[in-house]
Amino acid sequence: MTHSEPRRTRRLDAALDGLAVTFRGMTAHPDEHNCECHWGSARELAQLKVPDKELDPDLLRRTWTAPDWSDHPAVLRRILPQFARSLVAGHTDPYRDLDDIGRSFSRGRWQRWPAEQAAAVREFLEAWWADTLTDPAPVLPAHDLLALIAEASGTLTPWLAHWESQSGATADRHLAAAADHWEYELLGDALPWDAWDNRQEKCAELTAWLVGHARPRLVAHGAPDELLDRIRLLGLTGDARWDDPHWPGYRY
């Protein structure tokens, strides 16, 4: 690894290798098509029907962001090894791409794939999450990756549970940064990312987790009193929240 390359754990490297092996030889459906005006040329489309051919970065991005493939799961399987490497290398713009990345996985319905394929995708997401929580300077901040993998998998629960199991100072710093990033939207009873579905349920689960688990942990971590007060306010509702002397005066 050079100094310019992101740090990765052995588990994440193994997960990327697992994707390469599992999805070797995959192609888009022979009859797959897309609009030449909005997606790309017939020559570019033909590349998706050739197994294991590396795509140029622009074509790769247009492929995983396109919402209108007739067989999105097949397209995702075709590009997944290269797509995953691109993600962990930081070759995406989180502010532009974050929602679309999670939705690309979701549209692929990877949980319904054959067991070996679904297990390879799950291990990649789990390994990337575990790697991020122990990395002092991850490619994506933990709060951004949580949004991505929650949308990719359709659930928050296992990812929050894993964060609970990571008790080191690095995971605590990520937690403090995440709480600081989320508190404005959550205090307005809104999920702090654009969820595809179950937005209110995810908002309630994240809020309860911050109040019940994160706040006591951040007290021990020495988080600022202002942040701790705002997490405490998440445990209040209605007038009790708005009239609290520590309400920050947000307007929505």
VOBA-1610 file (N, C-alpha, C; in pm, whole numbers, padded with zeros to 5 digits, always signed):
BEGIN
Met+00085-00119+00000Met+00000+00000+00000Met+00088+00124+00000Thr+00064+00216-00093Thr+00138+00342-00096Thr+00070+00439-00001His+00140+00552+00024His+00085+00650+00117His-00040+00717+00061Ser-00059+00713-00072Ser-00175+00777-00131Ser-00297+00685-00134Glu-00279+00559-00101Glu-00389+00464-00105Glu-00460+00459+00031Pro-00594+00440+00028Pro-00664+00427+00156Pro-00618+00304+00234Arg-00619+00317+00366Arg-00589+00203+00452Arg-00703+00103+00444Arg-00671-00027+00438Arg-00773-00129+00438Arg-00730-00245+00526Thr-00827-00307+00592Thr-00798-00424+00672Thr-00792-00547+00583Arg-00733-00652+00638Arg-00727-00778+00564Arg-00867-00831+00535Arg-00957-00810+00628Arg-01093-00858+00604Arg-01156-00789+00483Leu-01137-00659+00472Leu-01194-00587+00358Leu-01128-00630+00228Asp-00997-00645+00229Asp-00930-00694+00109Asp-00983-00832+00069Ala-01003-00918+00169Ala-01056-01052+00139Ala-01198-01044+00084Ala-01277-00950+00135Ala-01414-00935+00087Ala-01415-00888-00058Leu-01325-00797-00093Leu-01315-00752-00232Leu-01271-00867-00323Asp-01175-00946-00275Asp-01134-01065-00352Asp-01251-01161-00367Gly-01332-01174-00262Gly-01447-01262-00269Gly-01548-01218-00373Leu-01568-01089-00385Leu-01658-01039-00490Leu-01602-01071-00628Ala-01471-01053-00646Ala-01410-01080-00776Ala-01427-01226-00815Val-01410-01316-00719Val-01424-01459-00748Val-01570-01495-00772Thr-01658-01447-00687Thr-01799-01485-00693Thr-01866-01436-00820Phe-01829-01317-00865Phe-01898-01257-00979Phe-01815-01260-01107Arg-01711-01339-01106Arg-01631-01357-01228Arg-01718-01418-01338Gly-01705-01361-01457Gly-01778-01415-01571Gly-01919-01365-01587Met-01966-01277-01497Met-02103-01226-01505Met-02115-01123-01618Thr-02234-01118-01677Thr-02262-01018-01781Thr-02404-00966-01761Ala-02431-00851-01822Ala-02568-00805-01832Ala-02647-00901-01920His-02779-00895-01910His-02862-00981-01993His-02835-00954-02141Pro-02832-01057-02224Pro-02803-01035-02368Pro-02895-00934-02434Asp-03020-00924-02387Asp-03115-00831-02448Asp-03122-00697-02375Glu-03033-00675-02279Glu-03035-00549-02204Glu-03011-00433-02299His-03080-00322-02273His-03062-00203-02356His-03081-00080-02269Asn-03042+00035-02321Asn-03065+00161-02254Asn-03060+00272-02358Cys-03107+00387-02317Cys-03121+00498-02411Cys-02983+00555-02449Glu-02955+00560-02578Glu-02826+00615-02623Glu-02814+00763-02589Cys-02925+00835-02589Cys-02919+00978-02560Cys-02888+01005-02413His-02943+00921-02322His-02933+00950-02179His-02833+00863-02106Trp-02801+00746-02161Trp-02708+00658-02089Trp-02575+00644-02162Gly-02576+00599-02286Gly-02450+00578-02356Gly-02472+00505-02488Ser-02363+00482-02556Ser-02368+00429-02692Ser-02387+00278-02694Ala-02418+00227-02812Ala-02430+00082-02831Ala-02296+00014-02803Arg-02187+00080-02839Arg-02054+00023-02811Arg-02030+00010-02662Glu-02073+00111-02586Glu-02057+00103-02441Glu-02148-00004-02382Leu-02270-00013-02433Leu-02361-00116-02384Leu-02303-00256-02409Ala-02239-00273-02522Ala-02181-00404-02554Ala-02076-00446-02453Gln-02009-00349-02391Gln-01907-00383-02292Gln-01967-00452-02169Leu-02092-00420-02138Leu-02157-00483-02023Leu-02193-00629-02051Lys-02188-00667-02178Lys-02221-00804-02215Lys-02097-00888-02239Val-01981-00829-02206Val-01853-00900-02210Val-01808-00919-02066Pro-01782-01041-02022Pro-01746-01061-01881Pro-01611-01003-01845Asp-01603-00945-01725Asp-01477-00908-01660Asp-01400-00797-01730Lys-01461-00730-01826Lys-01392-00618-01893Lys-01399-00495-01804Glu-01284-00437-01774Glu-01279-00317-01691Glu-01346-00202-01766Leu-01431-00128-01698Leu-01500-00014-01757Leu-01427+00114-01719Asp-01432+00212-01807Asp-01371+00339-01767Asp-01459+00402-01660Pro-01400+00488-01574Pro-01474+00538-01457Pro-01606+00606-01490Asp-01612+00681-01600Asp-01736+00749-01636Asp-01844+00649-01675Leu-01808+00547-01751Leu-01904+00445-01791Leu-01951+00366-01668Leu-01859+00336-01579Leu-01896+00265-01457Leu-01998+00346-01379Arg-01974+00475-01363Arg-02066+00558-01287Arg-02202+00566-01355Arg-02204+00586-01485Arg-02333+00592-01554Arg-02409+00460-01541Thr-02337+00351-01531Thr-02401+00221-01523Thr-02467+00199-01388Trp-02394+00227-01279Trp-02456+00200-01148Trp-02559+00304-01109Thr-02553+00424-01167Thr-02654+00525-01134Thr-02781+00510-01216Ala-02775+00443-01329Ala-02893+00433-01416Ala-03006+00359-01344Pro-03127+00417-01340Pro-03237+00355-01266Pro-03326+00266-01351Asp-03297+00253-01480Asp-03396+00197-01571Asp-03349+00073-01648Trp-03256-00003-01593Trp-03221-00128-01656Trp-03338-00225-01647Ser-03358-00305-01750Ser-03464-00404-01743Ser-03428-00517-01647Asp-03298-00544-01631Asp-03251-00645-01536Asp-03137-00584-01455His-03175-00498-01360His-03072-00430-01280His-02986-00529-01200Pro-03044-00637-01144Pro-02958-00732-01072Pro-02845-00787-01159Ala-02874-00820-01284Ala-02768-00874-01371Ala-02663-00768-01399Val-02705-00644-01421Val-02609-00536-01446Val-02522-00515-01322Leu-02583-00515-01205Leu-02506-00495-01082Leu-02406-00608-01061Arg-02448-00732-01085Arg-02353-00843-01071Arg-02236-00827-01167Arg-02265-00778-01288Arg-02159-00758-01388Arg-02052-00661-01340Ile-02094-00551-01278Ile-01999-00445-01243Ile-01952-00451-01098Leu-02010-00538-01016Leu-01991-00529-00872Leu-01845-00535-00826Pro-01760-00625-00877Pro-01621-00625-00828Pro-01551-00491-00850Gln-01567-00433-00969Gln-01503-00304-00997Gln-01571-00191-00920Phe-01702-00196-00910Phe-01779-00096-00837Phe-01735-00092-00691Ala-01723-00207-00628Ala-01684-00212-00487Ala-01543-00158-00467Arg-01451-00195-00554Arg-01314-00142-00542Arg-01313+00010-00555Ser-01395+00060-00647Ser-01403+00204-00666Ser-01458+00273-00541Leu-01557+00211-00478Leu-01615+00270-00357Leu-01513+00280-00245Val-01444+00170-00215Val-01353+00171-00101Val-01228+00253-00130Ala-01198+00278-00257Ala-01085+00363-00293Ala-01120+00511-00287Gly-01248+00542-00266Gly-01289+00682-00258Gly-01309+00748-00391His-01336+00670-00497His-01353+00727-00630His-01497+00765-00658Thr-01567+00811-00556Thr-01703+00861-00573Thr-01714+00991-00496Asp-01814+01069-00531Asp-01841+01196-00463Asp-01954+01172-00364Pro-01926+01164-00234Pro-02032+01129-00140Pro-02146+01228-00138Tyr-02120+01353-00168Tyr-02226+01453-00164Tyr-02317+01444-00285Arg-02266+01390-00394Arg-02347+01374-00514Arg-02399+01233-00526Asp-02322+01134-00483Asp-02351+00995-00517Asp-02409+00911-00405Leu-02405+00959-00280Leu-02432+00872-00167Leu-02567+00803-00176Asp-02672+00878-00204Asp-02805+00817-00213Asp-02812+00716-00326Asp-02754+00750-00440Asp-02763+00662-00556Asp-02686+00532-00536Ile-02577+00535-00460Ile-02499+00413-00435Ile-02585+00312-00359Gly-02643+00356-00248Gly-02728+00266-00172Gly-02845+00215-00252Arg-02904+00302-00333Arg-03020+00262-00412Arg-02983+00167-00523Ser-02862+00178-00576Ser-02819+00083-00678Ser-02814-00058-00620Phe-02759-00071-00499Phe-02761-00201-00433Phe-02904-00246-00407Ser-02987-00155-00359Ser-03125-00191-00327Ser-03202-00235-00451Arg-03186-00163-00562Arg-03253-00203-00685Arg-03207-00340-00733Gly-03083-00376-00699Gly-03032-00506-00739Gly-03092-00622-00662Arg-03163-00593-00549Arg-03229-00697-00469Arg-03131-00812-00440Trp-03012-00775-00394Trp-02905-00874-00381Trp-02936-00979-00274Gln-03023-00946-00178Gln-03057-01045-00075Gln-03129-01166-00134Arg-03186-01151-00255Arg-03259-01261-00320Arg-03169-01342-00414Trp-03046-01302-00428Trp-02956-01375-00516Trp-02923-01512-00456Pro-02863-01601-00535Pro-02817-01729-00478Pro-02732-01706-00353Ala-02737-01802-00262Ala-02679-01783-00129Ala-02534-01738-00133Glu-02452-01797-00219Glu-02311-01761-00224Glu-02292-01616-00268Gln-02374-01571-00364Gln-02364-01434-00412Gln-02411-01335-00306Ala-02525-01364-00243Ala-02575-01275-00139Ala-02476-01266-00022Ala-02415-01379+00012Ala-02318-01380+00122Ala-02196-01295+00089Ala-02153-01297-00037Ala-02036-01216-00077Ala-02067-01067-00067Val-02187-01027-00106Val-02226-00886-00094Val-02236-00846+00052Arg-02300-00930+00132Arg-02316-00899+00274Arg-02179-00887+00342Glu-02088-00978+00309Glu-01956-00972+00370Glu-01881-00845+00328Phe-01898-00803+00205Phe-01836-00678+00163Phe-01888-00561+00244Leu-02020-00549+00257Leu-02077-00437+00333Leu-02033-00442+00479Glu-02034-00562+00538Glu-01995-00576+00678Glu-01846-00544+00696Ala-01764-00590+00605Ala-01620-00565+00616Ala-01588-00418+00597Trp-01656-00353+00505Trp-01634-00209+00482Trp-01676-00129+00606Trp-01787-00167+00667Trp-01834-00099+00787Trp-01736-00121+00903Ala-01694-00245+00923Ala-01600-00274+01032Ala-01468-00200+01010Asp-01422-00194+00887Asp-01299-00124+00854Asp-01312+00026+00886Thr-01424+00083+00849Thr-01446+00227+00868Thr-01446+00265+01015Leu-01510+00184+01098Leu-01521+00218+01240Leu-01389+00211+01314Thr-01290+00143+01256Thr-01158+00135+01319Thr-01053+00219+01248Asp-01095+00292+01146Asp-01003+00374+01067Asp-01011+00518+01115Pro-00902+00578+01161Pro-00908+00718+01207Pro-00945+00817+01097Ala-00918+00782+00971Ala-00948+00873+00861Ala-01005+00794+00743Pro-01128+00743+00756Pro-01184+00658+00651Pro-01217+00738+00526Val-01231+00665+00416Val-01267+00727+00288Val-01400+00799+00299Leu-01497+00736+00363Leu-01626+00799+00391Leu-01641+00814+00542Pro-01687+00928+00591Pro-01719+00937+00733Pro-01819+00829+00772Ala-01812+00784+00895Ala-01900+00674+00938Ala-02047+00709+00918His-02085+00834+00943His-02227+00867+00927His-02271+00858+00782Asp-02182+00891+00688Asp-02216+00876+00547Asp-02225+00730+00507Leu-02130+00649+00554Leu-02134+00508+00519Leu-02255+00440+00581Leu-02292+00479+00702Leu-02411+00419+00763Leu-02533+00445+00675Ala-02549+00566+00626Ala-02662+00596+00538Ala-02657+00508+00414Leu-02538+00493+00356Leu-02523+00412+00235Leu-02561+00267+00259Ile-02506+00206+00365Ile-02530+00064+00385Ile-02670+00038+00439Ala-02728+00135+00510Ala-02867+00118+00554Ala-02959+00113+00433Glu-02932+00199+00334Glu-03014+00195+00213Glu-02983+00072+00128Ala-02858+00033+00122Ala-02819-00084+00044Ala-02881-00212+00099Ser-02896-00218+00231Ser-02945-00340+00295Ser-03091-00331+00339Gly-03145-00210+00345Gly-03282-00192+00387Gly-03303-00192+00537Thr-03195-00184+00615Thr-03208-00190+00760Thr-03095-00114+00827Leu-03123-00060+00945Leu-03022+00003+01029Leu-02970-00092+01137Thr-03051-00185+01179Thr-03029-00260+01302Thr-02892-00326+01313Pro-02847-00407+01215Pro-02718-00474+01236Pro-02600-00379+01237Trp-02611-00269+01166Trp-02499-00175+01158Trp-02485-00098+01289Leu-02598-00061+01350Leu-02592+00003+01481Leu-02543-00095+01586Ala-02585-00220+01575Ala-02540-00321+01672Ala-02389-00339+01664His-02334-00338+01545His-02189-00354+01532His-02117-00233+01590Trp-02171-00114+01568Trp-02110+00006+01625Trp-02107-00004+01777Glu-02214-00056+01836Glu-02217-00075+01982Glu-02103-00166+02028Ser-02068-00265+01945Ser-01965-00362+01986Ser-01824-00306+01974Gln-01808-00192+01907Gln-01676-00132+01888Gln-01655-00025+01996Ser-01574-00056+02093Ser-01561+00033+02209Ser-01435+00118+02209Gly-01358+00115+02103Gly-01233+00190+02101Gly-01253+00338+02082Ala-01145+00413+02103Ala-01150+00559+02092Ala-01185+00604+01950Thr-01139+00529+01849Thr-01169+00569+01711Thr-01318+00560+01683Ala-01381+00449+01723Ala-01525+00434+01704Ala-01601+00541+01781Asp-01551+00579+01899Asp-01616+00685+01977Asp-01606+00820+01907Arg-01491+00848+01848Arg-01477+00975+01774Arg-01573+00978+01655His-01584+00866+01585His-01680+00860+01474His-01822+00881+01525Leu-01853+00828+01642Leu-01987+00843+01699Leu-02014+00989+01734Ala-01918+01056+01793Ala-01936+01198+01826Ala-01957+01281+01700Ala-01878+01252+01595Ala-01893+01326+01470Ala-02028+01298+01407Ala-02073+01173+01414Ala-02203+01137+01356Ala-02316+01207+01430Ala-02313+01203+01564Ala-02418+01267+01642Ala-02424+01417+01612Asp-02308+01480+01600Asp-02303+01622+01567Asp-02361+01648+01428His-02336+01556+01334His-02386+01570+01198His-02538+01549+01192Trp-02591+01461+01275Trp-02731+01422+01268Trp-02826+01507+01350Glu-02777+01574+01455Glu-02869+01625+01557Glu-02968+01728+01504Tyr-02930+01810+01409Tyr-03022+01912+01359Tyr-03145+01848+01297Glu-03125+01754+01203Glu-03239+01691+01137Glu-03321+01608+01236Leu-03254+01534+01323Leu-03327+01449+01417Leu-03410+01531+01516Leu-03359+01646+01557Leu-03438+01731+01645Leu-03562+01786+01576Gly-03561+01786+01444Gly-03681+01821+01367Gly-03760+01699+01325Asp-03730+01583+01387Asp-03799+01457+01360Asp-03785+01414+01214Ala-03668+01437+01157Ala-03641+01397+01020Ala-03515+01312+01015Leu-03519+01208+00933Leu-03400+01125+00913Leu-03294+01207+00842Pro-03168+01201+00884Pro-03066+01288+00825Pro-03007+01236+00694Trp-03082+01158+00619Trp-03045+01126+00481Trp-03173+01093+00406Asp-03165+01086+00275Asp-03282+01067+00191Asp-03308+00918+00174Ala-03383+00861+00267Ala-03409+00717+00263Ala-03507+00682+00152Trp-03487+00563+00096Trp-03575+00515-00009Trp-03713+00480+00048Asp-03712+00411+00164Asp-03839+00371+00225Asp-03822+00363+00377Asn-03934+00346+00446Asn-03935+00333+00592Asn-03861+00447+00662Arg-03879+00566+00610Arg-03804+00681+00662Arg-03836+00708+00809Gln-03963+00707+00844Gln-04000+00737+00982Gln-03951+00628+01078Glu-03959+00503+01034Glu-03912+00393+01121Glu-03762+00404+01144Lys-03687+00435+01039Lys-03542+00450+01054Lys-03509+00569+01143Cys-03583+00677+01127Cys-03561+00796+01211Cys-03585+00761+01358Ala-03692+00690+01386Ala-03723+00653+01525Ala-03616+00560+01581Glu-03569+00466+01499Glu-03467+00371+01547Glu-03335+00443+01575Leu-03294+00531+01484Leu-03168+00603+01503Leu-03177+00694+01626Thr-03289+00762+01642Thr-03307+00850+01757Thr-03299+00773+01888Ala-03371+00661+01894Ala-03371+00581+02016Ala-03231+00528+02047Trp-03158+00493+01943Trp-03021+00440+01963Trp-02929+00550+02016Leu-02942+00669+01962Leu-02858+00779+02010Leu-02887+00811+02157Val-03014+00813+02193Val-03051+00846+02330Val-03011+00733+02425Gly-03039+00610+02386Gly-03019+00498+02476Gly-02877+00447+02484His-02807+00449+02370His-02671+00395+02369His-02565+00504+02354Ala-02583+00590+02255Ala-02475+00682+02220Ala-02449+00787+02328Arg-02556+00839+02389Arg-02533+00947+02485Arg-02450+00901+02605Pro-02485+00790+02671Pro-02398+00745+02782Pro-02255+00718+02737Arg-02240+00667+02619Arg-02105+00638+02568Arg-02028+00767+02544Leu-02097+00869+02492Leu-02029+00995+02464Leu-02000+01074+02591Val-02080+01053+02695Val-02047+01112+02825Val-01911+01060+02870Ala-01894+00928+02860Ala-01766+00868+02900Ala-01653+00912+02809His-01685+00940+02682His-01584+00982+02585His-01543+01128+02606Gly-01619+01204+02684Gly-01587+01344+02706Gly-01639+01436+02598Ala-01750+01401+02537Ala-01809+01485+02433Ala-01854+01618+02491Pro-01863+01723+02409Pro-01905+01855+02459Pro-02044+01851+02521Asp-02064+01930+02624Asp-02194+01935+02691Asp-02305+01975+02594Glu-02275+02065+02502Glu-02376+02110+02406Glu-02429+01993+02324Leu-02339+01907+02278Leu-02381+01791+02200Leu-02461+01694+02288Leu-02416+01673+02410Leu-02487+01582+02500Leu-02627+01633+02530Asp-02642+01765+02545Asp-02775+01821+02569Asp-02866+01798+02448Arg-02813+01810+02329Arg-02898+01794+02211Arg-02939+01649+02192Ile-02852+01556+02230Ile-02892+01415+02226Ile-02999+01391+02333Arg-02981+01452+02452Arg-03083+01438+02556Arg-03217+01488+02508Leu-03218+01601+02436Leu-03343+01657+02385Leu-03415+01562+02291Leu-03339+01474+02223Leu-03402+01377+02133Leu-03494+01282+02209Gly-03469+01266+02338Gly-03554+01180+02419Gly-03682+01247+02465Leu-03698+01376+02434Leu-03818+01450+02470Leu-03905+01469+02345Thr-04032+01493+02367Thr-04122+01516+02255Thr-04205+01641+02278Gly-04256+01696+02169Gly-04349+01808+02177Gly-04294+01927+02254Asp-04381+01988+02339Asp-04344+02107+02412Asp-04226+02085+02506Ala-04214+01962+02557Ala-04103+01934+02648Ala-03969+01956+02578Arg-03967+01927+02451Arg-03843+01949+02374Arg-03826+02096+02341Trp-03931+02157+02283Trp-03915+02295+02235Trp-03896+02394+02348Asp-03956+02366+02465Asp-03950+02459+02577Asp-03832+02433+02670Asp-03755+02332+02643Asp-03639+02302+02727Asp-03541+02420+02722Pro-03482+02458+02837Pro-03389+02572+02836Pro-03266+02551+02748His-03238+02428+02711His-03124+02401+02625His-03162+02382+02478Trp-03290+02411+02444Trp-03328+02404+02304Trp-03244+02503+02224Pro-03181+02458+02114Pro-03086+02546+02043Pro-03151+02655+01959Gly-03283+02662+01954Gly-03347+02770+01877Gly-03357+02741+01729Tyr-03348+02614+01690Tyr-03361+02580+01549Tyr-03500+02614+01497Arg-03506+02653+01371Arg-03633+02674+01301Arg-03637+02581+01180Tyr-03752+02521+01159Tyr-03767+02424+01049Tyr-03872+02470+00952
//
